Amino acid sequence: MIESNILVTGLIVFFARICDVSIGTIRTIVTVQGRTMIAFILAVFEIVIWLAVVSTVINQVKDQPVLIIFYALGYATGNVVGIKVEGKLAFGLIILRVICREKGDVLAARLRELGQPVTKFVGEGMRGPVIELYIACRRKNLKWILAEVNSFDKDAFYVVEQARSMSKILKPVSTPLGGWRSIGKRK
């Protein structure tokens, strides 16, 4: 049986590792996206937490080897939590290319009606003419845009690409609210 003071220390190590690894995961993603100031601030918090945890574990691991398990589980859990948190924050810019065989014009009009800028290209696919919709947007808008795409054309083919930088990004005039932001808008 683990003593209560060791259990408390282990749980602190576990949750602190979740925090610093989550921050590190998000920091890595924003670094790749070129967001240097956010990466800098996150790195400071990450290393402060990490040093506190590592010094605690190193000082006590000889007498309490169970802390290694708490440390390792916190690290593994922190990776998953960091990825999930970053996915919810949806930092960054993307290029969405949608290829439609029949409903490209209608879909482009609908997205523009919602305020989303769309560039339309006419092309030739394997089975005939297609329309490609080129959409530069924030990653957080991808979910509602893809919902519109799927509601208009279930057979549409799309590709999402990471965009490192853009000369400018036009925000949609009206973005459908989701999650906690939609609570006050329910009727």
N, C-alpha and C positions, 0 to 999 in steps of 0.2 A: 504494500500500500504506500502511496506517495504521501509524504507529509504535507500539511496545508501550506507552509511557507514555500516549499518547492513547487507545489501546484500553482500557487499565485505567481511566482517568478516565471514558471513555464508558460502560463497563460499570457503574462505581460510580454514575454519574448515572442510568443506565437502571434499576438495581435500587432505588436510593433513590426514584426517581419512582414505581415500582411500589408501594413501601411507603407513601409519603405520599398518593398518590391512593387507594390501597385504604383507608387509614385515613380519608381524607376522605369516601369513599363510605359507609363504615359509619357515620361520624359524622353524615352527613346523614340517613341512615335512622333512627338512634336519636334524632336531634333531632326529626324528624317524629313519632316515637312518644312524645315528651315525657320522654325519659330524660336529663335535663339533666346529671347528674353524669358519666355515661359520656361524653356529648358533650363536656363540658368537658375531661376527661382526654385523650380522643382528639385534640381540637383542639390541645392543647399539643404532643403528639408530632408531629402533622401539620405544624404551623408550624415547629418546630425542624428537621425534616428538609427541608422546603421551602426555608427560608432558606439552609441549608447548600448545597443543590443549586443554587439560583438564583445565589447568590454565586459558586459555582465556575464555572458556565456563563457568567455575564456577564463574569467576569474573563478567561476564556479563549476566548470565542466569536470574537473578532476574529482570533486566530491559528489557531484550530481550529474552523471552522464545522461540522465533522462532529458536534460535540457537540449541535447543534440536533436532529439526527436521533435521537441516543440519548435526548435529553430528550423529544421528541415520541413516540417508540415506548414509552418508559417510562410516559408519561402515558396513552396509549391502553391499554396492557396493564394498568395499574393500575386503570382503570375496570372492566375485565372481571374481574380478580382480586378487587376489592372486592365486586362483585356476587355472585360465586361464594362468597366467604368468608361474607358476610352470609347468603346462602341456607343455608349449612351451619350457621351459628350459630342461625339462625331466631329472632331476637329478636322479641318482641312478642306481642300477644294478637289472636285472631281470633274471628269469629263464623262458624260453619259452619251453613248451612241445607240440610238434605237433604229432598227431597220424593220420597216413595214412593207408588206407586199400590197396592201389595199387601203389601209386607213391612216396613212401617214399625214395626209393633208388635214383630216379631221382632228387627229391627235395634236398636231402642231397648233392648230387654231385653238383647241381647248387649253393647252398649256399656256399659250400666249394670253388667252382670256383670263387665266389665273395669275398672270403677271410674270410668268417664267419666260425669259428670252430663249428662243429656239431658232437655230439656223437649219434650213432644209436643203438637202442635196438629192438630186435625181440620179439614180444609178441603175446598173444592170446586175441582177443576181443570177443564181444558177437556173432559176425557173422563170426568168423574165424581169420586167421592170420592178424597181424597189425605190422607196424613199428612205433616205437616212436623215434622222433628226440628230443634230449635234447640239448638246445641251451642256453648258459650263455652269456649274452650280456648287453650292456649299454641300458638303457631305451630309449635313443634318437634313437637307431637303430631299435627299434621295428616296426616302421611304414613301413620301406622299407622291412624288413624281412617278415612281414605279407603280404605285397603286393606280394612278391615272392611266399609265401605259397599259397595264393589264386589264383595266376595265374597258378600254377601247379596242384592244387587239391582243387577244390571248396568244396568238401565234407570233407576236413581235419578238425579234431577236435583239438582245441588248448586250452591251459591253460597258463595264465601268472601269475607268482608268484613273489612277492617282495623278493629280496635277500639282506639280511642285510650286509653280507660281503662275499668275495671270496678270495681264496688264491692268485689268479691272474686272470686277465681278458685279454683275447686275443682280440685285436682290429681287425676288418676286414681290409684286405689289401686295399680294395677299397670300399668306402661307397658312394652310389649314392647321389649326391648333390640335395638338395631341397631348396625351399624358396629363399631367397635373394642370397644364395651361388651359385645357378644355373644360375643366370643372365648372368655372363661372359662366361658360357659354352654353351649357346644357339647358334645354327648355323643358 
